[in-house]
Amino acid sequence: MNVVIFASDAKGMSSLNSTLNELVNRGHNVFAAICKDTQLKYPKVHRDRYEYLTNVEGSEDVYSTSLGVNLPFKPDWLIVNRERWNPETEIIVEFKNKFGAKIGLIEPNAAMINGVEGFMESHSKNRFVPFIDVFFDHSEFIKNQRKVMGFEGNSVVVGNPKYDMNLSVSDKTITSLKNAYGVDETKTQVLLFSLVNSSRAELFREFESFVKEHPQYQFFIKPYPGEPFEPQFRPQYHPSFCIEGVTPILDETHIWGMLNICDIHMGAFSSIFHPSFLLNKKVVDLSREIGMRDRLLDTTRILNSEGVGVEDKADLWMRTFGFKSLDELKEFISESTISKISEKNDIIWNVVNNFVYLNNNKDYKEMLSYFDDFNDMKASSRIVNYIETNEV
């Protein structure tokens, strides 16, 4: 089998690296174009920021316009981790139309808790369903969550390959990160998770208050991917972070070690807590305190463009779906769909209440079952099984 792997940034690589290893270990022909930078890069513009890896000698006369390179073979498969934005969109279209390759997308995030943006994203993803043969998803619950929001793609549950290998960090790397970030061994380390949606201001106020109340802790924050480089958020990170006493982790590749180093993980509940549960860390969810649970389902903030993020603006979605008026957008977001999403969300909120707020023994088994049907670090094996046989 001839397989091409593409990742446009470090986050993308973290979703794809275990599958790349599994393909090579099974003897498949692989060509990988990967960027390990925290900030997304375009292969035709930032070619020097990409690594090109292959286990195939020589090169056939197979030129990819979207990648700007010759491939060592005609691809049977392309594996990516996102589809709605370039450069992936352009690459997907070329590989499907020009090479007739099958396309597999490894879902990077778990649609555990959803809102109006999630509904819009799901319908936006549907534009690419004709190009993508299979979406590799994490659990039956998440797969069904996406269906509730209107997603129509062919999804196969394999688990989340992001956690097949990334959480296993060497002692040498841990020591290096402790030195780089000045980790104080006499203090408890706290890892904060940022947001870029309408609850951001409230979350940061909670963070600031918690930091002031706990001088005995040492604080770090994981930005949302690309956040420190966005014009509206950059001033909060440069020249120093906006909350005194908090050190940002600006290199995406460092997060895996810092997840291990930090004892307490704090933020608003989302897929980012999956590794926290896997590592059996103390988790502090602030979604209730910041009003996120209700705000997620509030359509007025989208229609009025009240949010601070990229995807909580009406004009973005009107352009995406070709709507000419706000009334069209309002009609598109049906009350019945929001009600169904709310019902599904409540399943998770009830578990969060029981296991994060009330339970101190950190028994996260039930919570983990919603994130991943397997949690056995073998998701990449099931992905390659599907590529080989159409079965996991």
N, C-alpha and C positions, 0 to 999 in steps of 0.2 A: 504494500500500500504506500502511495506517495502522499505525504501529509505536510502542509505548510502551517506553521504556527505564527501568529502575529500579535504583538503586544506593543502599544504605543506609549506606555509609561510603566513605572514600577508597580503600580496597583494592578495593571493588566497582567504583568508578568507573574505576580503572586497568585493569580487565578489559573495560570496556564503552565507554570513550571513543572508541576508533578506529572501532568499529562505528557508534556514533552519528554520527560525522563522515562515514563512508561512506554511510550512509543519506541524510543531508541532501544530500551532494554528488550523489547519484543522483536527487534530486528526490522522495523519498518523504515522506509526511506523518509527522512525528515529534513525540512529546511525551515529554519526559524529566523524571523526578523524581529528582534526584541530591543526595546529601549528601557533602560533601567533608571532613567531620570524620574524625579518626582513630578515634574511638570511635563505634560504631554508634548510629544514631538512628532512632526510629520516626516515620513521617510524620504520624500522627495526634496524636502527643504532642509532637513537636519540629518542628512545621511551619516555625518560623522558621529552622531549620538546613538546610532544603532549598531548592534552586533548581529552579524550574519553567521549562523551556525548550521552546519550540515554534516551528515555522515555519509554523503554520496560524493564520490570522486568524479571530477570532470563536470561539464556543463552542457546541457542540450540547448538548442536554439529556441528557448522558451522565455520570452521577455514579458515581464509584468510592468505595464505602464503605471499602475497605481503604486507599486513598490519602487519602481525605478531601477530594477535589477533583473539580471537573468536568473532564471530558476534552473536547478540541476535536473528537473524532470517536469512532465506535465502533471499537475496536481490532481489527485483523486479527491482530496479533502482539504478544506481550509478551516482552521479552528481559531476563533476569536473570543473576546469576552464582552464586547459591546457592539451595537449596530446603529444607533440613532444619530451618531455624529461622525464626521470625518476625523481621521483618515479611514476608519473602519468601513463606513458606508461605501466609499468609492472602491475599496478593495473587495468587499463582498460582491458588489455588482459586477466588477470585472471578472472575478473568479467564477461566478455563476454563468455569466453570459459568454465570456470569451473561452474559458477552459472547460466549462461544463462540470465543474467540481461540485461536490456536495459541501454544504456549509454547516458547521456545528458551532453553536454559541454556548459557552459556559457562563451561566448566569452569575454575575459577580456578587449580587446582593440578595438577601432573603426578604421577600415581600411579606414579612411577619405582621407588621402593623401598617395600615394603609390609610390614605386620605384622598383628597381631591387630586393632588399631584400624581399619586399613584394610579388613579383612574385614567388621567390624561396620558401618562407614560405608557400604560398598557395599550391604549388605543393607538398611540403613536408607534409602538412596537409592531402593531399589526400591519403597518405599511411594508414591513420587511419580511413578513411571513412567507410570501412567495419565493423569496431568495434563500431562506434559511431552512434547512431540512430538519434540524433537530435542535431544541433548546434543552441543555442539560441542567436540570433543576435539583434542588437540595432535599425536598421532602414532599410527601403527598399533600400535607397541609398547605405548604407554600404554593405548590402547583395549583391547588384548588383556590387559594387566595387570588392568584393571578386570573383564573377563570372568572371568578366573581367580578373582577374589575373589567372583564371584557376581552382578556387576552385570548387569541385564537390559534396560537402556534402549537406545533407538535412538541410537547414537553415529555421528557423521559427523566425519571427520578434516579439519580446516581449518588446523591450526597454532595458535599461541598469539597472539591479538590484543593481549595485554598488552604485547608488545614491538614492535608496529607503530610506535609513536610515543613511548612514555614514556621510552625511553633516550636520545632526542635532546633534550638539555638545552642551553639557550642559554648562551652565555658570560656573559651578565649574571646569570643564575640561579646559575651556578657561582661567580661572584665573590661574590654575595650570601651563598651558603651558606658559603663559606670564611670570610667575615667573621663570620657568625652563630655558627659553631662554633669560631672561633679556630684555623683550620687553620694549622699551622706548616710553612711551605714548606721548612724545613731538615730536616724529618723525613719518614719514610715513613709513610703513613696506612694503618691496618689496620681493616677492617670485620668485626666479629664478628656472627654470626647466632645468635640465641637459640633455645631450645627450651622447650616446655611439657609434655614427656612424661617418662617414667620415667628418661631419661638426662640430665635437666637438671642435677642436682647434679654429676655427673661432668664434664659439659661445662664448667660454670662453674669447676670446679677446674682444668681444663686451661687455660681462659682466664686465670685468675688467675696460674698459673705462667708462662704465656707472657708476660704483661704484665710481670711482675717481671724476667724474663730479658732483656727487650728494651726498655730505657729509651730507646733511640734511635728508637723508633716512637711514633706517636700513635694512640690507640685510640678507636674508636667502636663502638657496638653497635646493631643493628637488632632491636628487640623483635618477638616474635610479635604479629600483629595483636590489639589489645585487651589484651595482656598487662599493661602497666603499670597498667591500671585494674581488674584482677581482684583481689579482696581478698587472695588467698593470695600474689600476686606484688607487689602495690603497695609493700609496705615495702622491697623490694629496689631500687626505683626512686626512692622519695621519702623524705626530701628530696634524697638523692643516690644514685647507683648503688652497688650493694653491692661492686663491685670498684673499688678506688681507681685512678684514672688512666684510667678508661673513661667516655666521654661517650655517653649514650643519645640516640638519634634518636627523639624522642617524637611528631614530626609525620610521619605516613605519607607525605605529599606530598614530604617532603625526601629520601626514600630514593633517588629516581631520580638526583638530583644527587650524592648521597654514594656511590652505586655507581660513578659515573664518577670521583669525586675519589680514592677509596681505592685503593691499589695492590695490597693483599693482602686477600683475602676468606677468612674462616675460620669453620668451623662443622662441623656434622654433615650429611653429604650428604643433600640433598632437592631439591625443585623450586626452592628459593631460589637454588641455584647456577646456574640457567639464565642469568640476566643476566650473571653473573660470566664464564661461558664465552663469551657473545656479545661481551662487552667485552674478552675476551682477558686477563683479570686472572690474577694468580697465585692459585691456589686451594689452600687447605689443608683437607683433610677429616680430621676427628677421630673419625669414626664407629667406626673400629677401636679407637682408644685408649680410648674411653669405653665399649666393650662394647655399643654400640647394635645392631650387626649381629645378635647373638644375642638380645638383649633384646627386639627387635621381635617375635620369633616365640615369646616365652615366654608361654604362656597363664596361668601361675600368678599373674603379677603383676596380671592383669586379674581373675581369679577371686578373688584375695585383696585386691583394691583397694589394691595397694601403691604405685601411681603417684602422681605429684604433679599431673598434668594433669587436664583436664576429661573426656577421653574414655577414660581408662584406669581407670575405676571400674565395678565389676560392677553396682551398682544402677542406673546410667544405662542400661545396655544391657538389663537386666531390665525396666525400665519401658518402654523403646523397643519391645521385642518381646513384652511381656506375659508374660514368664516368671515363674513363681511360686517357683522354687527355683534354687539354683546348679547343681544337677545338669542342669536343662534348658539352662542357658547353656553348661555344659561340653560337653554332647552336641552343641550347635549348632556349636561350634568344632571341627570334625572334624580329626583328625590328617592325613588325606589332603589336605585343603585347605591346611593349613599347609605340608605337604611341597611342594605345587605352587607356593605362593607363594615358598618358600625357593629352589626351582629357578630361578624367574624372577628373583629378587633376585640370585642368583649371577651372572647375565649382566651386570648393572650393576656389581656389586662387582668383577668381573674387569676391566671397563673402567676403573673408578675406580682400581684398583691400578696399571694400566698408564699412565694419563694424568695422574693426580694425584700418585702416589707416585714413579713411576720416570721420568717424562718431564718434562724441564725446558724444552722448547721451546714449551710451551703450544699444541700442535696439537690443538685440541678438536673437530675436524670429526666424528669418530666419535661422541663423546659427545653433541654437539649433535643428531645424527641420531636419537638415542633420545628426546630432549626434544621435537623438532618435525620433522615430515616435510619441512618447507619452509625455515624460517628465512630467509624472504625479505621479512618485514614486510608481507605481503599477506593475512594471515589474515582481517582484517575484510572484505576484498573477497570472499573465498570464503564468508564467512558471509552476506553480502548476496546473493551469487549463489544460495545455497541458499534464502533467503527468497523470492527472485523466481521460481526455477525448480525447486526441490527437487534441484538438482545444484550441486556446488561448482565 
